[in-house]
């Protein structure tokens, strides 16, 4: 013997009561639907702190770098340039050239920061001394903690 | 005439929704299908939909590279609003889906629903169960933490014990000799592209067969061959 589901009597006492009762599950469904959609919508909106860039990173061991030399390190997702002047002073900059975003390097022969793409030249303070770069390199703060050379964003 | 009344026949003529409505309204279902053992296929399907939706959300932030995978999961958990919720739902729903799929399989088995003419429904269901386990195995590596790494190492090592093709199988799964970055991108590809595609096709086949044959009755003996 088969009975069908949804075999309801169709007689209701009054139209207005029927419409109220029909609306009730509707509000429930709408409410729960919104409670699903709201977190998903908030999830999709990118958070204010978008990049997982570090504020401070360990760039190198102090022993790694001789005076008058430089190296590229990872500052979050971007390259940074750590260099040591002839007097042994530590400096750090973004390694992204302000001209067309190539990665710059330290040249111990000229004691300058050099961009290989279009021959852009910066001095040991990141200032433009030649070539097409329109602006100086952003400078980072360097702190020596024991053996670790820590680089952080200034300000 | 209201806009709705004008649009209705236009869509009706092109979509034939009335026939579908009629079919749903008068579909007969055996009364015993309202017992709990007949629920679990539907619950598994529901959990699969949850997995697809939360999985798509997580794809917006997850990065499948050995350098970034772990950090991007931390990012979802701490920085993205409701990221903890979406990730936890994906994880819980994954575990529950394996459970409900298992219960579904045993229900079908003990209620003898696999019998003629439903053998293909049973076989496609077993394939779907194995794919669900494949989803779990590939998804477990993606957080790229220590436990994920070693679970995958042990898991893929087991594949190496298969006679003759074992060593090839390990190489195929790992994308190299050892578990590494190649394994991660490979498992990611399996998890978000290969398995969902295969699952969708098999699932449509499985559900179409359920629709075609109707719900089985354990007391009704199929005709002898």
Contacts between the chains, C-beta under 8 A, distances in Angstrom:
chain1	res1	chain2	res2	distance
A	1	B	31	7.9
A	2	B	28	5.6
A	2	B	30	6.2
A	2	B	31	6.8
A	3	B	31	5.0
A	4	B	26	7.7
A	4	B	27	8.0
A	4	B	28	5.4
A	4	B	29	7.1
A	5	B	29	5.8
A	5	B	34	7.2
A	6	B	25	7.6
A	39	B	81	7.8
A	39	B	82	4.0
A	39	B	85	5.7
A	39	B	86	7.2
A	40	B	53	7.6
A	40	B	57	6.2
A	40	B	82	7.6
A	40	B	86	7.6
A	42	B	81	4.3
A	42	B	82	5.3
A	43	B	57	5.4
A	43	B	60	7.7
A	43	B	80	6.1
A	43	B	81	6.1
A	43	B	82	4.8
A	43	B	83	6.4
A	43	B	86	5.6
A	44	B	57	7.1
A	44	B	60	6.5
A	45	B	81	7.0
A	47	B	79	4.6
A	47	B	80	5.4
A	47	B	81	6.5
A	49	B	79	5.5
A	52	B	68	7.7
A	52	B	71	5.3
A	52	B	72	7.2
A	52	B	75	5.5
